[in-house]
Amino acid sequence: MQKSLVNPIMTIEYLTTAKEGKHFDRKSAQKKPSDLACLVSAFANAEGGTIAIGIEDKNCIIEGFNGCAAGRINAFISMPKDCCQPMPQYREEILDVVNFRGEQDHVLLLHIEPSVDQIIRTSNDSTYLRIGDQTKEIKGDDLRNLEYSKNVRHYEDELNYDASVEDLDKDLLKQYKSHIGADDLDTYQVLRARGFLKRKDGREYLTNAAVLLFAQNIMQFYTNCRVRFIRYEGNSMQVGANINIIKDISLDEPILRLVEKTKECVKSQLREFTVLDKKSGKFGMVPEYPEFAWFEGIVNAICHRNYAMAGAYIKVSMFDDRLEIVSPGGLPNIVTLANIKETRYSRNTKIARVMTEFGWVRELNEGVKRIYKEMEEFFLEDPEYSEDTNGVKLVLKNNIVMRRMRQKEQAIRIVGNYNWLEFDDLEREIITYLSAKKCLTTIEIANYARVSQTTIRTRLAKLINKDIIKRNGTRNSPRQTYSLNIL
């Protein structure tokens, strides 16, 4: 066999020429099998990977196993089971090769599967993670974050030793009890029943989830529980002397208020566009993005983000042509970019349950599916999900460029291409705007074009003389409007 059946891309040529990386590594068969346990742990705790054993890792020379003691291949095959705890899922393959001496020989491939819900450690209790082409031992906060991501440890269930029930917002607690039909029950009883108040060493403590959801002053306990909204002028972020930030709003609230506050903030900044309904032949107003799409994106970010990442916050960036939502932390557990529409999983199950009871959260994949559907129904591009070290990013494009092009094409068809070339840029802008709006006042046109009313009146008079537009109402009427003469 000259190539892998598990991963057909792995031919002999690939194994000897490809760069080592996040999912691939080479090791000499002369190494001790136990020395590779750290690499197995690293691949299993990341996204999985393949170890090609029998190829010298520096010069990529095929050494094979001929020069090794009998049973060496079997020792490497059993190594993940013997030297890791718990045993990772893996498959082995033996490829027939010709070694650097020209002899028939073998290369062993160990295909390590990613571990979904457990941490794979070496037999000496060390934990490793594959980062790029490096195998790194992780400890402290990094190890704890890995435990969160693998669902071995739940940040929302850990105790907060600083907050008390008196620090919680009474109105939010009242709303919550109403939503779950527990109006007549004692608050302490409800918090205990829902796992928000736990006993340790003879005392009761709130969990992180309870404080994140209900705190009266969230900044006192979690400075990362916030959303930063930034609106930029144009389609890119500029810095220094060319900085183009129009709005920069920081929303610091407990989760149950953060959802509504963020919705209000974003909604106040969204625009509406005029679009021709081909069926009715009439123009109508449509929002910049379907509300469900952007609001669901924000709700998912708030609900499913990694709250263990200190200093990280949700960032919502609005550009002229798109809206970006970045949520700290990678996709939760088994969810990937490939299966995000079909796979259900919540990193913060208790937080998700409360948000569901408030009517905000659906099953993760159900909401994502509908985001795709809503964007399609608005004739907009599919949402774009991506993942990097900063977290998960959702990009919604509003297709403003195409909308403007369509409005311009509509205006040209109405006026005629010959006349169109006679007008200057401002006159073309007036005609295009009138083709969409049909009827406008001088003030409305001036505000849209960002020029003075005097300048607009001069242009309007010129277009009236050319019979392109017409005046509606008497010349001195305060209700006087203008429209295209040929609509």
Secondary structure, 3 states (H helix, E strand, C coil): CCECCCCCCCEHHHHHHCCCECCEEEECCCCCHHHHHHHHHHHHHCCCEEEEECECCCCCCECCCCCCCCCHHHHHHHHHHHHEECCCCEEEEEEEEECCCCCEEEEEEEEECCCCCCCCEECCCCEEEEECCEEEECCHHHHHHHHHHCCCCCHHHCEECCCCHHHECHHHHHHHHHHCCCCCCCHHHHHHHCCCEEEECCEEEEEHHHHHHHECCHHHCCCCCEEEEEEECCCCCCCHHHCCEEEEEEEECCHHHHHHHHHHHHHHHCCEEEEEECCCCEEEEEECCCHHHHHHHHHHHHHHCCCCCCCCCEEEEECCCEEEEEECCCCCCCCCCCCCCCCCCCCCHHHHHHHHHCCCCCCHHHHHHHHHHHHHHCCCCCCEEEEECCEEEEEEECCHHHHHHHHHHHHHHHHCHHHHCCCCHHHHHHHHHHHHHCCECHHHHHHHHCCCHHHHHHHHHHHHHCCCEEEECCCCCCCCEEEECCC
